[in-house]
């Protein structure tokens, strides 16, 4: 998950992170100056994240993998 923190809450980012963790987020990274938090959450807790005060946007992070160049499937 990628979560954007509202500019108005950047000064209280540690408190927002604690509230996100309480809502079920396992934080894997913080870009404090940008107000972006990265982490993992169980599907049943996804909606709770957007309800945390200070969170302006929640987005599911997608990952893509491609086969190696010498693979028979391309």
GROMACS elastic network, one bead per residue, 0.5 to 0.9 nm:
[ bonds ]
;  ai    aj funct       b0    kb
    1    25     6  0.87061   500
    1    37     6  0.80522   500
    1    38     6  0.56193   500
    1    39     6  0.52362   500
    1    40     6  0.57740   500
    1    41     6  0.73571   500
    1    46     6  0.88872   500
    1    58     6  0.69805   500
    1    59     6  0.57164   500
    1    61     6  0.50244   500
    1    62     6  0.85838   500
    2    36     6  0.67890   500
    2    37     6  0.58263   500
    2    39     6  0.67439   500
    2    40     6  0.88471   500
    2    57     6  0.81582   500
    2    58     6  0.59364   500
    2    59     6  0.51751   500
    2    60     6  0.62396   500
    2    61     6  0.61495   500
    3    35     6  0.82089   500
    3    36     6  0.55831   500
    3    37     6  0.50893   500
    3    38     6  0.63675   500
    3    39     6  0.83420   500
    3    49     6  0.83980   500
    3    50     6  0.85061   500
    3    55     6  0.68179   500
    3    56     6  0.75435   500
    3    57     6  0.56359   500
    3    59     6  0.63037   500
    3    60     6  0.86815   500
    4    34     6  0.82832   500
    4    35     6  0.58059   500
    4    37     6  0.65743   500
    4    54     6  0.86565   500
    4    55     6  0.59828   500
    4    56     6  0.55498   500
    4    57     6  0.50008   500
    4    58     6  0.65165   500
    4    59     6  0.84994   500
    5     8     6  0.82690   500
    5     9     6  0.66274   500
    5    10     6  0.67649   500
    5    13     6  0.78199   500
    5    16     6  0.81911   500
    5    34     6  0.83630   500
    5    36     6  0.61026   500
    5    37     6  0.76988   500
    5    54     6  0.56548   500
    5    56     6  0.53856   500
    5    57     6  0.71286   500
    6     9     6  0.54270   500
    6    10     6  0.67135   500
    6    35     6  0.72395   500
    6    54     6  0.54161   500
    6    55     6  0.58849   500
    6    56     6  0.51764   500
    6    57     6  0.83019   500
    7    10     6  0.53414   500
    7    11     6  0.83196   500
    7    34     6  0.89391   500
    7    35     6  0.73050   500
    7    54     6  0.83239   500
    7    56     6  0.88415   500
    8    11     6  0.74248   500
    8    12     6  0.85930   500
    8    54     6  0.74812   500
    9    12     6  0.52915   500
    9    13     6  0.61744   500
    9    16     6  0.77148   500
    9    35     6  0.86550   500
    9    53     6  0.84898   500
    9    54     6  0.54176   500
    9    55     6  0.83091   500
   10    14     6  0.86789   500
   10    16     6  0.87063   500
   10    32     6  0.76552   500
   10    33     6  0.80383   500
   10    34     6  0.86672   500
   10    35     6  0.62834   500
   10    54     6  0.82774   500
   11    14     6  0.82466   500
   12    15     6  0.55110   500
   12    16     6  0.65030   500
   12    17     6  0.88774   500
   12    54     6  0.87392   500
   13    17     6  0.61092   500
   13    18     6  0.86117   500
   13    32     6  0.75345   500
   13    35     6  0.77554   500
   13    54     6  0.83598   500
   14    17     6  0.50692   500
   14    18     6  0.62485   500
   14    19     6  0.87008   500
   15    18     6  0.50817   500
   15    19     6  0.62633   500
   15    20     6  0.86572   500
   16    19     6  0.50677   500
   16    20     6  0.61897   500
   16    21     6  0.86497   500
   16    52     6  0.74301   500
   16    53     6  0.71021   500
   16    54     6  0.64316   500
   16    55     6  0.77563   500
   17    21     6  0.61769   500
   17    22     6  0.85647   500
   17    25     6  0.87064   500
   17    27     6  0.80040   500
   17    37     6  0.79086   500
   18    21     6  0.50642   500
   18    22     6  0.61744   500
   18    23     6  0.86308   500
   19    23     6  0.62326   500
   19    24     6  0.88160   500
   19    25     6  0.88915   500
   19    49     6  0.87480   500
   19    52     6  0.66384   500
   19    53     6  0.82139   500
   20    24     6  0.64724   500
   20    25     6  0.55199   500
   20    26     6  0.83187   500
   20    27     6  0.83968   500
   20    48     6  0.84145   500
   20    49     6  0.61701   500
   20    52     6  0.66162   500
   20    55     6  0.89267   500
   21    24     6  0.50832   500
   21    26     6  0.61114   500
   21    27     6  0.71110   500
   22    25     6  0.71447   500
   23    41     6  0.88587   500
   23    45     6  0.68493   500
   23    46     6  0.86485   500
   23    48     6  0.59989   500
   23    49     6  0.62616   500
   23    52     6  0.78622   500
   24    40     6  0.83974   500
   24    41     6  0.59213   500
   24    42     6  0.72496   500
   24    45     6  0.61460   500
   24    46     6  0.82331   500
   24    48     6  0.80796   500
   24    49     6  0.78946   500
   25    38     6  0.89494   500
   25    39     6  0.61684   500
   25    40     6  0.56591   500
   25    42     6  0.79265   500
   25    45     6  0.80418   500
   25    46     6  0.84796   500
   25    49     6  0.76128   500
   26    38     6  0.85524   500
   26    39     6  0.53063   500
   26    40     6  0.50952   500
   26    41     6  0.62298   500
   27    30     6  0.76782   500
   27    37     6  0.71315   500
   27    38     6  0.59581   500
   27    40     6  0.65773   500
   27    41     6  0.88148   500
   28    37     6  0.79117   500
   28    38     6  0.55945   500
   28    40     6  0.73340   500
   29    36     6  0.84727   500
   29    37     6  0.59763   500
   29    39     6  0.65890   500
   30    33     6  0.88735   500
   30    34     6  0.87976   500
   30    35     6  0.77240   500
   30    36     6  0.60393   500
   30    38     6  0.61910   500
   30    39     6  0.88101   500
   31    34     6  0.55127   500
   31    35     6  0.59146   500
   31    36     6  0.50835   500
   31    37     6  0.62549   500
   31    38     6  0.82635   500
   32    36     6  0.64597   500
   32    37     6  0.78142   500
   33    36     6  0.80300   500
   34    37     6  0.89976   500
   38    61     6  0.87791   500
   41    44     6  0.81858   500
   41    45     6  0.63840   500
   41    46     6  0.64162   500
   41    49     6  0.89006   500
   42    45     6  0.55071   500
   42    46     6  0.67249   500
   43    46     6  0.53725   500
   43    47     6  0.83225   500
   44    47     6  0.73478   500
   44    48     6  0.84665   500
   45    48     6  0.53831   500
   45    49     6  0.70132   500
   46    49     6  0.56228   500
   46    50     6  0.75126   500
   46    58     6  0.86038   500
   47    50     6  0.57510   500
   47    51     6  0.69901   500
   48    51     6  0.52043   500
   48    52     6  0.68156   500
   49    52     6  0.55062   500
   49    55     6  0.75528   500
   49    58     6  0.72733   500
   50    53     6  0.80945   500
   50    54     6  0.89430   500
   50    55     6  0.60768   500
   50    56     6  0.73512   500
   50    57     6  0.68146   500
   50    58     6  0.61269   500
   51    54     6  0.86871   500
   51    55     6  0.73596   500
   52    55     6  0.58300   500
   52    56     6  0.89893   500
   53    56     6  0.84245   500
   55    58     6  0.74827   500
   66    69     6  0.88046   500
   66    74     6  0.79218   500
   67    70     6  0.80951   500
   67    71     6  0.60726   500
   67    72     6  0.85705   500
   67    73     6  0.68290   500
   67    74     6  0.63784   500
   68    71     6  0.53549   500
   68    72     6  0.89125   500
   68    73     6  0.87254   500
   68    74     6  0.82003   500
   69    72     6  0.84405   500
   69    73     6  0.89105   500
   69    74     6  0.76070   500
   70    73     6  0.86100   500
   70    74     6  0.88038   500
   71    74     6  0.67761   500
